Amino acid sequence: MSGISSARRLSAAFAILVSVSTAASAQNAFKEFKQLDGSVKMPKLNAFVAPNGENSPARTLRDVSLEAKLTPQSGPQQQGLAWYVFSPIAGADGKLPLVASSRGGSASFHLLPGDYFVNVSFGRAGVTKRLSVPESGDTQKQTMVLDAGGMVLNAVSGPDVRIPPNELSFSIYSSEAKEDGERGLVMDDVKPNTLVGLSAGTYHIVSEYGEVNAVIRADIQVEAGKVTEATIQHRAAKITFKLVSDAGGEAIADTAWSILTAAGDIVGESVSAFPTMVLAEGRYTAVARNKDKIYQRDFTVAAGMNTDVEVLMKQQQPQDADTEQSARQLPIQMPPMRQSQTPPATTNQQPLPTYEQLAPGAGGDDGDSMD
């Protein structure tokens, strides 16, 4: 893509790189990524019921051509569109009957003269307009403007450590919080390097690495007609735990693990010879229970530094470089372990600065959004 914008650092805890394609190359930019093909939200147009005998052979069908643009100045969008044509007369169930539909780029329908509702969507961006098909005369091509763009998300651990796609997911929320403090969910479980169509505006992104406590939040702006690529920097690392009789020895099976924060909160549990967990940067304690013995070791997680943590079946444990506190053998008594890994609440994370706070005056017009 051409015209890539520079990266922006949102806080000391993470960095996010945003690049935007120029309007002239927007069509090519949208072709470079896998299109997310999810369910389409269409408020007030939630029926997909075939009309009853409406297309009678006795009446003349008219050709109607439709096209959609991401911005008034851009060319017609050639992929990723979903078209739905509804009758304006509700059926017996109170829903609008679906007359025709199409997917791809520009669309052409054969419709009876009359009035219709036409909805076109690009991902989670959409617009609806009323269409009148005349009995005679020319039928003009209908052009609809989505005021939409695209977003492609990815993440790294530390400065540049690649995260496997199957260990990474994103959720997209509205930027504005509701009265109860919650944000409206736009889309969840978005995979890396996937093109998501969105109405122009600012969105709150939550990136989750692994299943424990590596969670990063960011506010990202989507501009109409452009693809915004964002790479979020996680301050986390992948840690593998092993209970060994001697340093560098084989992992001992049938070991139960609890991983505690410096404050003593349990963030992860497992029963395995060598469990692997993704942990946010910070200080932790690994507690291993094998048969009637319990051992522990303090350790530190550094961003992007994937490593093994060995717990010795001895009173004296290896020392981290930044601590002099040695581990010790604990009493046999230990509270029952929970069976599932429960991530800590993310509400204790400080909210990140919004895009508008970092770049005053920037922002997008939501336009005719279907969300």
C-alpha positions in Angstrom: 0.0 0.0 0.0 1.1 3.6 -0.6 0.9 6.6 1.6 1.5 4.8 5.0 1.3 7.2 7.9 3.8 7.2 10.8 3.4 5.1 14.0 1.9 6.5 17.2 2.9 5.4 20.7 -0.1 5.5 23.1 1.6 4.8 26.5 4.7 3.4 28.2 2.9 0.1 28.6 2.3 -0.5 24.9 2.8 0.9 21.4 0.5 0.9 18.5 1.4 1.5 14.9 -1.3 2.8 12.6 -0.8 3.1 8.8 -3.4 4.4 6.3 -3.6 3.9 2.6 -4.3 6.8 0.3 -7.7 7.3 -1.2 -6.3 6.7 -4.7 -5.1 3.2 -3.7 -7.9 2.3 -1.3 -9.4 -0.3 -3.7 -6.0 -2.1 -3.9 -5.5 -1.9 -0.2 -8.9 -3.6 0.5 -7.8 -6.5 -1.7 -4.7 -7.3 0.2 -6.4 -8.7 3.3 -8.8 -11.5 4.0 -12.3 -10.1 4.2 -14.2 -10.8 7.4 -17.4 -12.5 6.5 -19.6 -12.2 9.6 -23.2 -11.6 10.2 -24.4 -8.2 9.2 -26.3 -5.9 11.6 -29.3 -4.3 9.9 -31.5 -2.5 12.4 -35.2 -2.4 11.5 -34.5 -4.8 8.5 -34.2 -8.1 10.3 -36.5 -10.2 8.1 -35.4 -12.6 5.4 -38.9 -13.9 4.3 -39.6 -14.4 0.6 -42.6 -12.3 -0.7 -45.9 -14.0 -1.5 -46.5 -14.0 -5.2 -45.1 -10.5 -5.7 -43.2 -11.2 -8.9 -46.1 -12.0 -11.1 -45.4 -12.8 -14.8 -48.2 -10.4 -15.8 -46.1 -7.4 -14.7 -43.0 -6.2 -16.4 -39.7 -6.5 -14.4 -37.4 -3.5 -14.6 -33.6 -3.7 -14.4 -32.1 -1.8 -11.5 -28.4 -1.2 -11.1 -26.8 -0.3 -7.8 -23.3 0.6 -6.7 -21.8 1.7 -3.4 -18.8 3.9 -2.6 -16.8 4.2 0.6 -16.7 8.0 0.1 -18.4 10.4 -2.3 -15.1 10.9 -4.1 -14.0 7.2 -4.3 -14.8 4.8 -7.1 -17.4 2.0 -6.7 -16.5 -0.7 -4.2 -15.9 -4.0 -6.1 -15.8 -6.5 -3.2 -17.0 -7.1 0.3 -20.5 -5.7 -0.2 -23.8 -7.3 0.8 -27.0 -6.1 -0.8 -30.6 -6.7 0.4 -33.8 -5.4 -1.1 -36.9 -5.4 1.0 -40.6 -4.8 0.3 -41.8 -1.8 2.4 -45.0 -3.6 3.2 -44.7 -5.7 6.3 -45.9 -9.3 6.2 -48.3 -11.0 8.6 -45.5 -11.5 11.1 -44.7 -7.8 11.1 -41.4 -8.2 9.3 -40.3 -6.7 5.9 -40.1 -9.5 3.3 -36.8 -9.9 1.5 -37.2 -9.5 -2.2 -33.6 -10.0 -3.5 -30.0 -10.1 -2.3 -26.5 -10.1 -3.7 -22.9 -10.2 -2.5 -19.7 -8.9 -4.0 -19.4 -5.5 -5.7 -22.0 -3.6 -7.7 -25.3 -5.3 -8.1 -28.2 -5.5 -10.6 -31.7 -6.6 -9.8 -34.9 -7.3 -11.8 -37.7 -5.7 -9.8 -41.3 -5.0 -10.3 -42.4 -1.3 -10.4 -43.0 0.0 -6.9 -41.2 1.1 -3.7 -38.5 -0.8 -1.9 -35.9 -0.5 0.9 -32.3 -1.2 -0.2 -29.6 -2.0 2.3 -25.9 -2.3 1.5 -23.3 -3.2 4.1 -19.5 -3.4 4.1 -18.6 -5.4 7.2 -20.2 -3.5 10.1 -20.8 -0.4 8.1 -24.1 0.0 6.2 -26.7 2.4 4.9 -30.3 2.0 3.8 -32.3 4.1 1.4 -35.7 4.0 -0.2 -35.9 3.0 -3.9 -38.7 3.7 -6.3 -38.9 1.7 -9.5 -41.0 3.4 -12.2 -43.5 1.8 -14.4 -41.9 3.2 -17.5 -38.9 5.3 -18.6 -35.3 5.0 -17.8 -34.2 3.5 -14.4 -31.2 5.4 -13.2 -28.2 3.7 -11.5 -28.5 4.1 -7.8 -25.3 5.1 -5.9 -25.1 4.7 -2.2 -22.3 6.2 0.0 -21.2 4.1 3.0 -18.8 6.6 4.6 -16.7 3.6 5.7 -13.2 2.4 5.8 -11.3 -0.7 6.9 -9.2 -1.8 9.9 -6.6 -4.6 10.0 -5.2 -5.5 13.5 -2.1 -7.3 14.6 0.2 -7.4 17.6 3.7 -8.2 18.8 5.2 -9.2 22.1 7.8 -6.8 23.4 9.6 -4.8 20.6 9.2 -7.2 17.7 8.4 -10.8 18.8 5.8 -12.3 16.5 2.7 -13.7 18.3 1.1 -16.8 16.8 -2.3 -15.9 15.3 -4.1 -18.7 17.2 -3.0 -17.1 20.5 -4.2 -13.6 19.7 -7.7 -12.1 19.4 -9.2 -8.7 19.2 -12.6 -7.2 20.3 -13.9 -4.0 18.8 -16.0 -1.6 20.9 -17.6 1.8 20.3 -15.4 4.6 21.6 -18.3 6.1 23.7 -19.2 4.5 27.0 -22.8 4.0 28.0 -24.4 5.4 31.2 -23.5 2.2 33.0 -19.8 2.6 31.9 -19.9 -0.2 29.4 -19.0 0.2 25.8 -21.1 -1.2 22.9 -19.6 -4.3 21.4 -19.2 -3.9 17.6 -17.4 -7.2 16.9 -15.6 -9.9 19.0 -13.0 -12.6 18.3 -11.4 -10.8 15.4 -8.4 -12.6 14.1 -5.1 -10.9 13.2 -4.6 -9.6 9.6 -8.3 -9.7 8.8 -10.0 -6.8 7.1 -12.9 -5.4 9.1 -15.3 -2.9 7.4 -16.4 -0.2 9.7 -18.1 3.2 9.6 -15.7 6.1 9.8 -15.0 7.0 13.4 -13.0 6.1 16.5 -13.1 2.6 18.1 -11.9 1.1 21.3 -9.8 -2.1 20.7 -9.1 -4.8 23.3 -6.3 -7.2 22.4 -5.9 -10.5 24.3 -2.7 -12.5 24.1 -3.2 -16.0 25.6 -5.8 -16.8 28.2 -4.4 -15.3 31.4 -3.8 -11.6 31.9 -2.1 -10.2 28.8 -4.6 -7.6 27.8 -4.0 -4.3 26.0 -6.5 -1.6 25.1 -6.2 1.2 22.5 -8.4 3.8 20.7 -8.0 3.7 16.9 -9.5 5.9 14.3 -10.9 4.6 11.0 -11.0 7.0 8.1 -13.5 6.7 5.2 -12.1 5.2 2.1 -8.8 4.1 3.8 -7.4 1.0 5.4 -6.0 1.5 8.9 -3.4 -1.0 9.9 -2.7 -1.2 13.6 0.0 -3.2 15.4 -0.4 -3.3 19.2 2.6 -4.0 21.4 1.9 -6.4 24.2 4.0 -6.2 27.4 4.0 -9.9 28.0 5.8 -13.2 27.4 5.2 -16.9 27.2 6.5 -18.8 30.2 6.9 -22.6 30.5 7.0 -24.1 34.0 8.9 -27.2 35.1 9.3 -29.0 38.4 12.8 -30.6 38.3 15.0 -32.5 40.8 18.1 -30.8 39.5 18.7 -27.7 37.3 18.2 -28.6 33.6 16.6 -31.9 34.5 13.4 -33.6 33.2 10.1 -32.2 34.1 8.3 -34.2 36.8 4.8 -35.4 35.8 1.6 -35.1 37.9 2.4 -31.6 39.1 -0.2 -29.1 40.0 0.6 -25.4 39.4 -0.6 -22.1 40.7 0.8 -18.8 39.4 0.4 -15.8 41.8 1.0 -12.1 41.3 3.2 -10.1 43.6 0.0 -9.2 45.5 -0.8 -12.9 46.0 -3.7 -13.1 43.5 -3.9 -16.4 41.5 -3.9 -15.7 37.8 -3.4 -19.1 36.4 -3.6 -22.8 37.4 -2.8 -26.0 35.6 -2.1 -29.7 36.2 0.7 -30.7 33.8 4.4 -31.6 33.7 5.3 -28.4 31.9 2.4 -26.0 31.5 2.8 -22.8 29.3 1.1 -19.5 30.1 1.2 -16.1 28.6 1.8 -13.6 31.5 1.8 -9.8 31.5 5.1 -8.1 32.4 5.7 -8.1 36.2 6.7 -10.2 39.3 5.1 -13.6 40.0 5.4 -16.6 42.2 5.2 -20.2 40.8 3.8 -22.7 43.3 4.2 -26.4 42.4 2.6 -29.3 44.3 3.7 -32.8 43.7 2.5 -35.7 45.9 2.8 -34.4 49.5 5.3 -31.7 48.8 4.8 -28.1 47.8 7.5 -25.8 46.4 7.6 -22.2 45.2 9.9 -19.9 43.2 9.7 -16.1 42.6 10.3 -15.0 39.0 10.0 -11.9 36.8 8.4 -11.7 33.4 10.0 -9.3 30.9 8.1 -8.2 27.7 8.9 -10.4 24.7 11.3 -12.7 26.7 9.8 -16.1 26.3 11.5 -18.5 28.7 11.4 -21.5 31.0 11.0 -21.3 34.8 12.4 -24.3 36.7 11.3 -25.0 40.2 13.7 -27.2 42.1 12.6 -29.9 44.4 14.8 -28.3 47.1 14.6 -25.6 49.6 17.0 -23.3 47.7 15.8 -22.1 44.3 17.5 -20.3 41.5 17.6 -16.5 41.8 16.4 -13.9 39.4 18.9 -11.2 38.7 16.8 -8.5 40.3 15.9 -10.3 43.5 17.7 -11.9 46.5 14.6 -13.5 48.0 15.0 -17.3 47.8 12.2 -19.8 47.5 11.5 -22.2 50.3 9.6 -25.5 50.8 6.1 -24.7 52.0 3.9 -26.6 54.6 1.9 -29.3 53.1 -1.4 -27.6 53.7 -2.7 -25.7 50.7 -6.1 -24.5 49.6 -7.9 -26.7 47.0 -6.9 -25.6 43.5 -9.5 -24.3 41.1 -10.0 -26.4 38.0 -10.2 -23.6 35.4 -7.9 -20.7 34.5 -9.6 -17.4 35.3 -8.0 -14.2 34.0 -8.0 -11.4 36.4 -10.5 -8.6 35.9 -9.3 -6.1 33.4 -11.1 -3.2 35.1 -8.0 -2.4 37.1 -6.2 -1.4 34.0 -5.9 2.4 33.6 -7.8 3.7 30.6 -5.6 4.6 27.7 -5.6 8.1 26.1 -8.0 8.3 23.2 -7.0 9.2 19.7 -8.5 12.6 20.1 -6.4 13.3 23.2 -3.2 12.4 21.4 -4.0 14.2 18.1 -6.4 17.1 19.0 -8.7 18.0 16.1 -8.6 14.5 14.6 -11.7 12.4 14.2 -14.2 11.0 11.8 -17.8 11.6 11.0 -19.8 8.5 11.7 -22.0 9.1 8.7 -24.8 6.7 7.9 -23.8 3.8 10.0 -25.8 0.7 10.5 -24.2 0.1 14.0 
